[in-house]
Amino acid sequence: MTSPPNQGRIGLLLASSTDGAVGDGRDLLWHLPEDLQRFKSLTMGSTCLLGRRTLESIGRVLPGRRFVVLTRQRPTPDSPLFTSYPGVIWATGVEEALGATADVDPLWVIGGADVYQALEERADWIDRTEVEGTWPEAPARFTINPMLWHCEQNGEWQESRSGLRYRYQRYLRIRP
Ligand SMILES: NC(=O)c1ccc[n+]([C@@H]2O[C@H](COP(=O)([O-])OP(=O)(O)OC[C@H]3O[C@@H](n4cnc5c(N)ncnc54)[C@H](OP(=O)(O)O)[C@@H]3O)[C@@H](O)[C@H]2O)c1
């Protein structure tokens, strides 16, 4: 699970708790340095699709990555949203985002919860880091639909130097 699968083009890349929490609405719920490193190596040199709130949480376009950001706002050349993030490719809907990235392989969908939900039907695989534990109060959540996906690889539990336990999983589509 250190590179995309051979088939398909669009992957969801996420870290979620055992009960599906991904964020507090502003930031991540944990500090998992091993997973940040994995995120970096998987996405380096690639195009990432993300939501406007996740962009604001990250605060910039990450070096070595191309960011396509979903927003329903229409950024104008002088709007703060537009000027604060030079280099972002803006898209006002899923079709527009996928049109702008039609020749991109892989396309990493990097969140947040709204964007995972919006792209789940279009994705070819999911690379999930399961973080052991439950965060029932967390507002940003994404549950992998068991009707659409089967877990093809389920890594061993590992212990982070932060103390949390985590494991890597790859989900592939259930084909009819
Ligand atoms: N654990 C992880 O792997 C992970 C990864 C990424 C983020 N996160 C966390 O997730 C949280 C943010 O997630 P979130 O769900 O609140 O926000 P989000 O998905 O990052 O962004 C939501 C925004 O994206 C735009 N958007 C979403 N779907 C759209 C569509 N179909 N068409 C056009 N625009 C669309 C809208 O922007 P406008 O409001 O501008 O219209 C919407 O408000 C944070 O806590 C972050 O830290 C976790």
The ligand as a Gaussian input file, in Angstrom:
#p B3LYP/6-31G(d) Opt

LIG

0 1
 N       -8.488000      12.644000       8.474000
 C       -8.255000      12.995000       7.222000
 O       -7.698000      12.212000       6.426000
 C       -8.660000      14.373000       6.775000
 C       -8.344000      14.812000       5.484000
 C       -8.751000      16.083000       5.104000
 C       -9.455000      16.877000       5.994000
 N       -9.740000      16.419000       7.219000
 C      -10.515000      17.222000       8.176000
 O      -11.839000      17.342000       7.687000
 C      -12.388000      18.580000       8.139000
 C      -12.876000      19.372000       6.943000
 O      -13.860000      18.602000       6.274000
 P      -15.262000      19.234000       5.881000
 O      -16.157000      18.144000       5.426000
 O      -15.728000      20.111000       6.976000
 O      -14.870000      20.222000       4.688000
 P      -14.188000      19.958000       3.239000
 O      -14.767000      18.721000       2.613000
 O      -12.724000      20.092000       3.349000
 O      -14.673000      21.250000       2.469000
 C      -16.067000      21.496000       2.343000
 C      -16.241000      22.615000       1.358000
 O      -15.828000      22.185000       0.058000
 C      -16.703000      22.717000      -0.916000
 N      -17.431000      21.591000      -1.524000
 C      -17.675000      20.364000      -0.995000
 N      -18.357000      19.607000      -1.878000
 C      -18.551000      20.359000      -2.971000
 C      -19.190000      20.144000      -4.218000
 N      -19.796000      18.963000      -4.525000
 N      -19.217000      21.141000      -5.123000
 C      -18.593000      22.322000      -4.852000
 N      -17.979000      22.599000      -3.683000
 C      -17.967000      21.622000      -2.755000
 C      -17.616000      23.672000      -0.175000
 O      -16.888000      24.907000      -0.127000
 P      -17.585000      26.370000       0.006000
 O      -18.165000      26.408000       1.395000
 O      -16.459000      27.323000      -0.217000
 O      -18.617000      26.431000      -1.065000
 C      -17.685000      23.048000       1.197000
 O      -18.059000      23.938000       2.226000
 C      -11.279000      19.281000       8.916000
 O      -11.427000      19.010000      10.292000
 C      -10.018000      18.635000       8.365000
 O       -8.948000      18.695000       9.289000
 C       -9.360000      15.187000       7.626000

